[in-house]
Amino acid sequence: MSQLFSPLSLGPVRLQNRIIISPMCQYSANEGRASDWHLMHLGNLSQSGAGLMFLEATAVQASGRISYGDLGLWNDATEEALGTVLQSVRKYSRMPIGIQLAHAGRKASTEKPWKGGAPIAPDAPNGWQTLSASALSFKDGEPAPTAATESEINDVVDAFAVAAQRADRLGLDAIEIHSAHGYLLHQFLSPLSNRRTDSYGGSLENRMRLTLRVFDAVRAAFPFTKAVGVRISATDWVDGGWDLEQSIVLAKALDARGCNFIDASSGGASPLQKINLGPGYQVPFAEAIKKVVSMPVIAIGLITDPHQAEAIVADGRADAVALARGMLYDPRWPWHPRRNSEPRSMWRRSMRAVSRVK
């Protein structure tokens, strides 16, 4: 029997299989509001046959958007627009849907990727002042962020909690807190971007403080009948940066707090990173973390082949696999391994169930 298509529980949320659609930024929102593009994009992926779909990184504050085209969930207008899209998607899909809540920190205020993706100065059109753990720009010559004050840190924590409440009202099943890829929470974790001397900097305990505070706030704001997890970058791929050893300490702390899953990615904190790219190159991080926590661990990163995905789960290296670009290239990716893993009549019934109207 295929392990990839065996059920999995992320805390209280039960998935029919272990294929997860990873959050993918679309840069197609209007002042944070979901658009018709999101209806088409999410409606398509909701028919994929995956066990769970995550919405793209969704900013908890307007200033936390990567670009002015990012999706947001910080006010009634953004909540209403996303609710309209989700209402239509759910008419035709039974797939559980989660959302990735995020704040870009110093990597905010950029142009859309197809327009170059360059940072936009605070005083330029579509730009704003960014903040981070310390007043260090991501690259030399780029606009510098301001170091977040304690009051601004508290505002960020509150914003995550309020967005979690909005996500609940929208009927979403899970939240993934984005603490990876060089965005704000990761900026506090990594010694490459965090040079603070207060209770949020210096020691590992201090650098983990914001991520743990945000997790606690989101968990308290989101019903315990739904799942809350965290995405981390398991390493910065830079000497002296955030690494697997520190990630394991963070994972254990999250596990002790009742975290329902952890998603092990990597990189994004520094332009000096040297990533050893290859099929499943991040799976060893998931495998190492899985050995020390009780919560499910999700592997991600150049997982493109169904046999590869099956082996990762069957060998116990991770509890689930998440696909991003692979799903864009083939929005019916899960159909192929499913067809090969069960009798034809059963496959037909399962695929009909994917698209059946509630």
C-alpha positions as a Markdown table, in Angstrom:
| # | Residue | x | y | z |
|---|---|---|---|---|
| 1 | Met | 0.0 | 0.0 | 0.0 |
| 2 | Ser | 1.2 | 3.5 | -0.8 |
| 3 | Gln | 2.4 | 5.4 | 2.3 |
| 4 | Leu | 2.1 | 8.6 | 0.3 |
| 5 | Phe | -1.7 | 8.1 | 0.1 |
| 6 | Ser | -2.2 | 7.0 | 3.7 |
| 7 | Pro | -4.0 | 9.5 | 6.0 |
| 8 | Leu | -2.1 | 11.9 | 8.2 |
| 9 | Ser | -3.3 | 14.1 | 11.1 |
| 10 | Leu | -1.8 | 17.5 | 11.7 |
| 11 | Gly | -3.0 | 17.8 | 15.2 |
| 12 | Pro | -6.8 | 17.9 | 14.9 |
| 13 | Val | -6.9 | 18.2 | 11.1 |
| 14 | Arg | -7.0 | 14.9 | 9.2 |
| 15 | Leu | -5.6 | 14.7 | 5.7 |
| 16 | Gln | -6.5 | 12.1 | 3.2 |
| 17 | Asn | -3.0 | 11.8 | 1.9 |
| 18 | Arg | 0.5 | 13.2 | 2.6 |
| 19 | Ile | 0.9 | 15.5 | -0.4 |
| 20 | Ile | 0.7 | 19.2 | 0.5 |
| 21 | Ile | 0.5 | 22.2 | -1.8 |
| 22 | Ser | 3.1 | 24.7 | -0.5 |
| 23 | Pro | 2.4 | 28.4 | -0.2 |
| 24 | Met | 3.3 | 30.2 | -3.4 |
| 25 | Cys | 3.2 | 34.0 | -3.7 |
| 26 | Gln | 1.2 | 35.3 | -6.6 |
| 27 | Tyr | 1.9 | 39.1 | -6.4 |
| 28 | Ser | -1.6 | 39.7 | -7.8 |
| 29 | Ala | -3.5 | 41.2 | -4.9 |
| 30 | Asn | -4.9 | 44.7 | -4.9 |
| 31 | Glu | -3.9 | 46.6 | -1.7 |
| 32 | Gly | -3.7 | 43.2 | 0.0 |
| 33 | Arg | -7.1 | 42.1 | -1.3 |
| 34 | Ala | -7.5 | 38.8 | -3.1 |
| 35 | Ser | -8.4 | 39.1 | -6.8 |
| 36 | Asp | -10.0 | 37.1 | -9.6 |
| 37 | Trp | -6.6 | 35.7 | -10.2 |
| 38 | His | -6.7 | 34.0 | -6.8 |
| 39 | Leu | -10.1 | 32.5 | -7.6 |
| 40 | Met | -8.7 | 30.9 | -10.8 |
| 41 | His | -5.4 | 29.9 | -9.2 |
| 42 | Leu | -6.8 | 28.4 | -6.0 |
| 43 | Gly | -9.8 | 26.9 | -7.8 |
| 44 | Asn | -7.4 | 25.0 | -10.1 |
| 45 | Leu | -5.2 | 23.7 | -7.3 |
| 46 | Ser | -8.1 | 22.7 | -5.2 |
| 47 | Gln | -8.9 | 20.0 | -7.8 |
| 48 | Ser | -5.4 | 18.6 | -7.6 |
| 49 | Gly | -6.1 | 15.7 | -5.2 |
| 50 | Ala | -3.6 | 16.9 | -2.7 |
| 51 | Gly | -4.3 | 16.4 | 1.0 |
| 52 | Leu | -4.0 | 20.0 | 2.0 |
| 53 | Met | -3.5 | 23.4 | 0.2 |
| 54 | Phe | -1.8 | 26.4 | 1.8 |
| 55 | Leu | -2.6 | 29.9 | 0.6 |
| 56 | Glu | 0.4 | 32.0 | -0.2 |
| 57 | Ala | 2.4 | 34.0 | 2.3 |
| 58 | Thr | -0.2 | 36.4 | 3.6 |
| 59 | Ala | 0.9 | 39.6 | 5.3 |
| 60 | Val | -0.4 | 40.4 | 8.8 |
| 61 | Gln | 0.4 | 44.1 | 8.4 |
| 62 | Ala | 0.5 | 46.2 | 5.2 |
| 63 | Ser | 4.1 | 47.0 | 5.9 |
| 64 | Gly | 4.9 | 43.3 | 6.1 |
| 65 | Arg | 4.2 | 42.6 | 2.4 |
| 66 | Ile | 7.0 | 41.5 | 0.2 |
| 67 | Ser | 5.6 | 43.6 | -2.5 |
| 68 | Tyr | 2.7 | 45.9 | -3.1 |
| 69 | Gly | 1.0 | 43.0 | -4.9 |
| 70 | Asp | 1.1 | 40.6 | -1.9 |
| 71 | Leu | -2.0 | 39.1 | -0.3 |
| 72 | Gly | -2.9 | 40.4 | 3.1 |
| 73 | Leu | -5.2 | 39.7 | 6.0 |
| 74 | Trp | -4.9 | 42.8 | 8.2 |
| 75 | Asn | -8.3 | 44.5 | 7.9 |
| 76 | Asp | -11.9 | 44.0 | 7.0 |
| 77 | Ala | -11.4 | 44.7 | 3.3 |
| 78 | Thr | -8.7 | 42.0 | 2.9 |
| 79 | Glu | -10.7 | 39.5 | 5.0 |
| 80 | Glu | -13.9 | 40.1 | 2.9 |
| 81 | Ala | -12.1 | 39.8 | -0.4 |
| 82 | Leu | -10.4 | 36.5 | 0.6 |
| 83 | Gly | -13.7 | 35.2 | 2.0 |
| 84 | Thr | -15.4 | 35.8 | -1.4 |
| 85 | Val | -12.7 | 33.7 | -3.2 |
| 86 | Leu | -12.7 | 30.9 | -0.6 |
| 87 | Gln | -16.5 | 30.7 | -0.6 |
| 88 | Ser | -16.4 | 30.0 | -4.4 |
| 89 | Val | -13.5 | 27.5 | -4.1 |
| 90 | Arg | -15.1 | 25.5 | -1.3 |
| 91 | Lys | -18.3 | 25.0 | -3.4 |
| 92 | Tyr | -16.3 | 22.6 | -5.6 |
| 93 | Ser | -13.7 | 21.1 | -3.3 |
| 94 | Arg | -13.5 | 19.2 | 0.0 |
| 95 | Met | -9.8 | 19.8 | 0.3 |
| 96 | Pro | -8.6 | 21.3 | 3.7 |
| 97 | Ile | -7.2 | 24.7 | 3.2 |
| 98 | Gly | -4.6 | 26.5 | 5.3 |
| 99 | Ile | -2.9 | 29.9 | 5.2 |
| 100 | Gln | 0.6 | 31.0 | 5.7 |
| 101 | Leu | 0.8 | 34.1 | 7.9 |
| 102 | Ala | 3.9 | 36.2 | 7.3 |
| 103 | His | 5.7 | 39.4 | 7.8 |
| 104 | Ala | 8.6 | 40.2 | 5.3 |
| 105 | Gly | 10.5 | 42.5 | 7.6 |
| 106 | Arg | 13.6 | 43.9 | 5.8 |
| 107 | Lys | 12.7 | 42.0 | 2.6 |
| 108 | Ala | 9.5 | 44.0 | 2.2 |
| 109 | Ser | 8.8 | 46.9 | -0.1 |
| 110 | Thr | 10.0 | 45.3 | -3.3 |
| 111 | Glu | 8.9 | 45.4 | -6.9 |
| 112 | Lys | 7.0 | 42.5 | -8.4 |
| 113 | Pro | 9.3 | 39.7 | -9.6 |
| 114 | Trp | 8.4 | 40.1 | -13.3 |
| 115 | Lys | 9.3 | 43.8 | -12.9 |
| 116 | Gly | 12.7 | 42.9 | -11.5 |
| 117 | Gly | 11.9 | 42.4 | -7.8 |
| 118 | Ala | 14.3 | 45.2 | -6.7 |
| 119 | Pro | 13.8 | 46.9 | -3.3 |
| 120 | Ile | 11.7 | 50.1 | -3.5 |
| 121 | Ala | 12.9 | 53.1 | -1.5 |
| 122 | Pro | 10.5 | 54.3 | 1.3 |
| 123 | Asp | 9.8 | 57.6 | -0.4 |
| 124 | Ala | 9.2 | 56.1 | -3.9 |
| 125 | Pro | 5.8 | 55.0 | -5.3 |
| 126 | Asn | 4.7 | 51.6 | -3.9 |
| 127 | Gly | 7.4 | 51.7 | -1.3 |
| 128 | Trp | 7.5 | 52.1 | 2.5 |
| 129 | Gln | 9.9 | 51.9 | 5.4 |
| 130 | Thr | 10.8 | 48.4 | 6.5 |
| 131 | Leu | 11.8 | 47.1 | 9.9 |
| 132 | Ser | 13.9 | 44.2 | 11.1 |
| 133 | Ala | 15.6 | 42.8 | 14.1 |
| 134 | Ser | 18.5 | 45.2 | 13.4 |
| 135 | Ala | 19.1 | 48.2 | 11.1 |
| 136 | Leu | 21.0 | 46.0 | 8.6 |
| 137 | Ser | 20.0 | 45.8 | 4.9 |
| 138 | Phe | 19.7 | 42.5 | 3.1 |
| 139 | Lys | 22.3 | 43.5 | 0.6 |
| 140 | Asp | 24.8 | 46.4 | 0.5 |
| 141 | Gly | 23.3 | 49.4 | -1.1 |
| 142 | Glu | 19.7 | 48.5 | -0.4 |
| 143 | Pro | 17.5 | 50.7 | 1.7 |
| 144 | Ala | 18.1 | 49.9 | 5.4 |
| 145 | Pro | 15.3 | 48.8 | 7.7 |
| 146 | Thr | 14.8 | 50.3 | 11.1 |
| 147 | Ala | 15.5 | 48.2 | 14.2 |
| 148 | Ala | 12.1 | 47.2 | 15.6 |
| 149 | Thr | 11.3 | 48.8 | 19.0 |
| 150 | Glu | 9.7 | 46.7 | 21.7 |
| 151 | Ser | 6.4 | 48.4 | 21.0 |
| 152 | Glu | 6.7 | 47.5 | 17.3 |
| 153 | Ile | 7.5 | 43.9 | 18.2 |
| 154 | Asn | 4.4 | 43.8 | 20.3 |
| 155 | Asp | 2.4 | 45.2 | 17.4 |
| 156 | Val | 3.7 | 42.4 | 15.2 |
| 157 | Val | 2.7 | 39.7 | 17.7 |
| 158 | Asp | -0.8 | 41.3 | 18.0 |
| 159 | Ala | -1.1 | 41.5 | 14.2 |
| 160 | Phe | -0.4 | 37.7 | 13.9 |
| 161 | Ala | -3.0 | 37.0 | 16.5 |
| 162 | Val | -5.7 | 39.2 | 14.8 |
| 163 | Ala | -4.9 | 37.6 | 11.4 |
| 164 | Ala | -5.4 | 34.2 | 13.0 |
| 165 | Gln | -8.8 | 35.3 | 14.2 |
| 166 | Arg | -9.7 | 36.4 | 10.7 |
| 167 | Ala | -8.5 | 33.1 | 9.3 |
| 168 | Asp | -10.8 | 31.3 | 11.7 |
| 169 | Arg | -13.8 | 33.4 | 10.6 |
| 170 | Leu | -12.9 | 32.5 | 7.0 |
| 171 | Gly | -13.2 | 28.9 | 7.8 |
| 172 | Leu | -9.6 | 28.0 | 7.2 |
| 173 | Asp | -8.4 | 24.7 | 8.6 |
| 174 | Ala | -4.8 | 25.4 | 9.4 |
| 175 | Ile | -2.2 | 28.2 | 9.9 |
| 176 | Glu | 1.5 | 28.0 | 9.0 |
| 177 | Ile | 3.5 | 30.7 | 10.7 |
| 178 | His | 6.3 | 31.8 | 8.3 |
| 179 | Ser | 9.6 | 31.9 | 10.2 |
| 180 | Ala | 11.8 | 31.1 | 7.2 |
| 181 | His | 13.4 | 32.4 | 4.0 |
| 182 | Gly | 14.9 | 35.5 | 5.6 |
| 183 | Tyr | 11.6 | 37.2 | 6.5 |
| 184 | Leu | 11.0 | 39.0 | 9.8 |
| 185 | Leu | 10.8 | 36.1 | 12.3 |
| 186 | His | 13.8 | 34.4 | 10.6 |
| 187 | Gln | 15.6 | 37.8 | 10.8 |
| 188 | Phe | 15.3 | 37.6 | 14.6 |
| 189 | Leu | 16.4 | 34.0 | 14.6 |
| 190 | Ser | 19.6 | 34.4 | 12.5 |
| 191 | Pro | 22.7 | 36.0 | 14.0 |
| 192 | Leu | 23.5 | 37.3 | 10.5 |
| 193 | Ser | 20.6 | 39.7 | 10.7 |
| 194 | Asn | 20.1 | 40.0 | 14.5 |
| 195 | Arg | 22.6 | 42.1 | 16.3 |
| 196 | Arg | 20.4 | 43.2 | 19.1 |
| 197 | Thr | 21.6 | 43.5 | 22.7 |
| 198 | Asp | 18.2 | 43.3 | 24.4 |
| 199 | Ser | 16.0 | 40.3 | 25.3 |
| 200 | Tyr | 15.5 | 39.6 | 21.6 |
| 201 | Gly | 19.1 | 39.3 | 20.6 |
| 202 | Gly | 22.4 | 37.6 | 21.5 |
| 203 | Ser | 21.7 | 34.2 | 22.9 |
| 204 | Leu | 19.7 | 31.5 | 21.1 |
| 205 | Glu | 17.0 | 31.7 | 23.7 |
| 206 | Asn | 16.6 | 35.4 | 23.0 |
| 207 | Arg | 16.7 | 35.1 | 19.3 |
| 208 | Met | 13.9 | 32.4 | 19.4 |
| 209 | Arg | 11.8 | 34.6 | 21.6 |
| 210 | Leu | 9.8 | 36.4 | 18.8 |
| 211 | Thr | 9.0 | 33.2 | 16.9 |
| 212 | Leu | 7.8 | 31.5 | 20.1 |
| 213 | Arg | 5.7 | 34.5 | 21.1 |
| 214 | Val | 4.1 | 34.6 | 17.7 |
| 215 | Phe | 3.3 | 30.9 | 17.9 |
| 216 | Asp | 1.8 | 31.3 | 21.4 |
| 217 | Ala | -0.3 | 34.2 | 20.3 |
| 218 | Val | -1.6 | 32.5 | 17.1 |
| 219 | Arg | -2.3 | 29.3 | 19.0 |
| 220 | Ala | -4.3 | 31.2 | 21.6 |
| 221 | Ala | -6.3 | 33.0 | 18.9 |
| 222 | Phe | -7.0 | 30.0 | 16.6 |
| 223 | Pro | -9.4 | 27.3 | 17.8 |
| 224 | Phe | -7.8 | 24.1 | 19.1 |
| 225 | Thr | -10.0 | 22.2 | 16.6 |
| 226 | Lys | -7.7 | 23.6 | 13.9 |
| 227 | Ala | -4.0 | 23.2 | 13.3 |
| 228 | Val | -1.1 | 25.6 | 13.8 |
| 229 | Gly | 2.4 | 24.9 | 12.6 |
| 230 | Val | 5.6 | 26.7 | 11.7 |
| 231 | Arg | 7.8 | 26.9 | 8.6 |
| 232 | Ile | 11.5 | 27.3 | 9.4 |
| 233 | Ser | 14.7 | 27.6 | 7.4 |
| 234 | Ala | 16.8 | 24.8 | 8.9 |
| 235 | Thr | 20.0 | 26.5 | 7.9 |
| 236 | Asp | 21.2 | 29.8 | 6.4 |
| 237 | Trp | 23.8 | 28.0 | 4.3 |
| 238 | Val | 26.3 | 30.6 | 5.7 |
| 239 | Asp | 29.0 | 30.0 | 8.3 |
| 240 | Gly | 28.1 | 31.7 | 11.5 |
| 241 | Gly | 24.4 | 31.8 | 10.6 |
| 242 | Trp | 21.3 | 29.9 | 11.7 |
| 243 | Asp | 21.9 | 26.2 | 11.4 |
| 244 | Leu | 20.4 | 22.8 | 11.9 |
| 245 | Glu | 21.6 | 22.5 | 15.5 |
| 246 | Gln | 19.7 | 25.7 | 16.4 |
| 247 | Ser | 16.7 | 24.6 | 14.4 |
| 248 | Ile | 16.5 | 21.4 | 16.4 |
| 249 | Val | 16.4 | 23.5 | 19.6 |
| 250 | Leu | 13.6 | 25.6 | 18.2 |
| 251 | Ala | 11.7 | 22.6 | 16.9 |
| 252 | Lys | 11.8 | 21.0 | 20.4 |
| 253 | Ala | 10.6 | 24.2 | 22.0 |
| 254 | Leu | 7.7 | 24.4 | 19.5 |
| 255 | Asp | 6.9 | 20.7 | 20.0 |
| 256 | Ala | 6.7 | 21.3 | 23.8 |
| 257 | Arg | 4.2 | 24.2 | 23.2 |
| 258 | Gly | 1.8 | 21.9 | 21.2 |
| 259 | Cys | 2.9 | 22.9 | 17.7 |
| 260 | Asn | 0.9 | 20.6 | 15.2 |
| 261 | Phe | 3.6 | 20.4 | 12.5 |
| 262 | Ile | 6.9 | 21.9 | 11.3 |
| 263 | Asp | 7.8 | 22.5 | 7.7 |
| 264 | Ala | 11.6 | 22.3 | 7.1 |
| 265 | Ser | 12.9 | 24.6 | 4.4 |
| 266 | Ser | 16.2 | 26.5 | 4.3 |
| 267 | Gly | 18.0 | 29.7 | 3.2 |
| 268 | Gly | 16.9 | 33.2 | 2.5 |
| 269 | Ala | 18.7 | 35.2 | 5.2 |
| 270 | Ser | 21.8 | 36.2 | 3.3 |
| 271 | Pro | 22.9 | 36.7 | -0.3 |
| 272 | Leu | 26.1 | 34.9 | 0.7 |
| 273 | Gln | 24.3 | 31.6 | 1.0 |
| 274 | Lys | 25.8 | 28.6 | -0.8 |
| 275 | Ile | 23.0 | 26.1 | -1.3 |
| 276 | Asn | 23.8 | 22.5 | -2.4 |
| 277 | Leu | 20.9 | 22.2 | -4.8 |
| 278 | Gly | 19.7 | 18.7 | -5.9 |
| 279 | Pro | 16.6 | 16.5 | -5.8 |
| 280 | Gly | 15.3 | 16.5 | -2.2 |
| 281 | Tyr | 18.2 | 18.6 | -1.0 |
| 282 | Gln | 16.3 | 19.7 | 2.1 |
| 283 | Val | 15.0 | 16.3 | 3.1 |
| 284 | Pro | 17.9 | 15.6 | 5.5 |
| 285 | Phe | 16.8 | 18.6 | 7.6 |
| 286 | Ala | 13.3 | 17.2 | 7.9 |
| 287 | Glu | 14.7 | 13.8 | 8.8 |
| 288 | Ala | 17.0 | 15.2 | 11.5 |
| 289 | Ile | 14.2 | 17.2 | 13.1 |
| 290 | Lys | 11.7 | 14.3 | 12.9 |
| 291 | Lys | 14.0 | 12.2 | 15.1 |
| 292 | Val | 13.6 | 14.6 | 18.0 |
| 293 | Val | 10.0 | 15.8 | 17.9 |
| 294 | Ser | 6.6 | 14.1 | 18.2 |
| 295 | Met | 4.7 | 16.4 | 15.8 |
| 296 | Pro | 4.6 | 15.7 | 12.0 |
| 297 | Val | 7.4 | 17.0 | 9.9 |
| 298 | Ile | 7.0 | 18.2 | 6.3 |
| 299 | Ala | 9.8 | 17.9 | 3.8 |
| 300 | Ile | 10.1 | 20.4 | 0.9 |
| 301 | Gly | 12.5 | 21.3 | -1.9 |
| 302 | Leu | 12.9 | 19.8 | -5.4 |
| 303 | Ile | 10.6 | 16.9 | -4.6 |
| 304 | Thr | 9.3 | 16.4 | -8.1 |
| 305 | Asp | 9.0 | 12.6 | -8.8 |
| 306 | Pro | 6.2 | 10.5 | -7.3 |
| 307 | His | 8.6 | 7.6 | -6.6 |
| 308 | Gln | 10.9 | 10.1 | -4.8 |
| 309 | Ala | 8.0 | 11.4 | -2.7 |
| 310 | Glu | 6.8 | 7.9 | -1.9 |
| 311 | Ala | 10.2 | 6.9 | -0.7 |
| 312 | Ile | 10.6 | 9.9 | 1.6 |
| 313 | Val | 7.4 | 9.1 | 3.4 |
| 314 | Ala | 7.8 | 5.3 | 3.3 |
| 315 | Asp | 11.3 | 5.4 | 4.6 |
| 316 | Gly | 10.2 | 7.6 | 7.6 |
| 317 | Arg | 12.4 | 10.6 | 6.6 |
| 318 | Ala | 9.3 | 12.9 | 6.8 |
| 319 | Asp | 5.6 | 12.6 | 7.5 |
| 320 | Ala | 4.5 | 14.5 | 4.4 |
| 321 | Val | 5.9 | 16.2 | 1.3 |
| 322 | Ala | 5.1 | 19.7 | 0.1 |
| 323 | Leu | 5.3 | 20.7 | -3.5 |
| 324 | Ala | 5.3 | 24.2 | -5.0 |
| 325 | Arg | 6.6 | 24.7 | -8.5 |
| 326 | Gly | 5.9 | 21.0 | -9.3 |
| 327 | Met | 2.2 | 21.8 | -8.7 |
| 328 | Leu | 2.3 | 24.8 | -10.9 |
| 329 | Tyr | 3.9 | 22.8 | -13.7 |
| 330 | Asp | 1.3 | 20.0 | -13.2 |
| 331 | Pro | -1.7 | 21.0 | -11.2 |
| 332 | Arg | -2.9 | 17.3 | -11.3 |
| 333 | Trp | 0.4 | 16.0 | -10.0 |
| 334 | Pro | -1.2 | 13.8 | -7.2 |
| 335 | Trp | -3.4 | 12.0 | -9.7 |
| 336 | His | -0.4 | 10.3 | -11.3 |
| 337 | Pro | 1.0 | 8.4 | -8.3 |
| 338 | Arg | -2.5 | 7.8 | -7.1 |
| 339 | Arg | -3.5 | 6.0 | -10.3 |
| 340 | Asn | -0.4 | 3.8 | -10.1 |
| 341 | Ser | -1.0 | 2.9 | -6.4 |
| 342 | Glu | -4.5 | 1.5 | -6.5 |
| 343 | Pro | -6.9 | -0.5 | -8.7 |
| 344 | Arg | -8.3 | 1.4 | -11.6 |
| 345 | Ser | -11.9 | 1.3 | -10.3 |
| 346 | Met | -10.8 | 2.7 | -6.9 |
| 347 | Trp | -8.8 | 5.4 | -8.6 |
| 348 | Arg | -11.8 | 6.5 | -10.7 |
| 349 | Arg | -13.9 | 6.7 | -7.6 |
| 350 | Ser | -11.3 | 8.7 | -5.7 |
| 351 | Met | -10.8 | 11.2 | -8.5 |
| 352 | Arg | -14.5 | 11.7 | -8.9 |
| 353 | Ala | -14.6 | 12.6 | -5.2 |
| 354 | Val | -11.9 | 15.2 | -5.7 |
| 355 | Ser | -14.2 | 17.3 | -7.9 |
| 356 | Arg | -17.5 | 16.4 | -6.5 |
| 357 | Val | -19.7 | 19.3 | -5.4 |
| 358 | Lys | -20.5 | 19.4 | -1.7 |
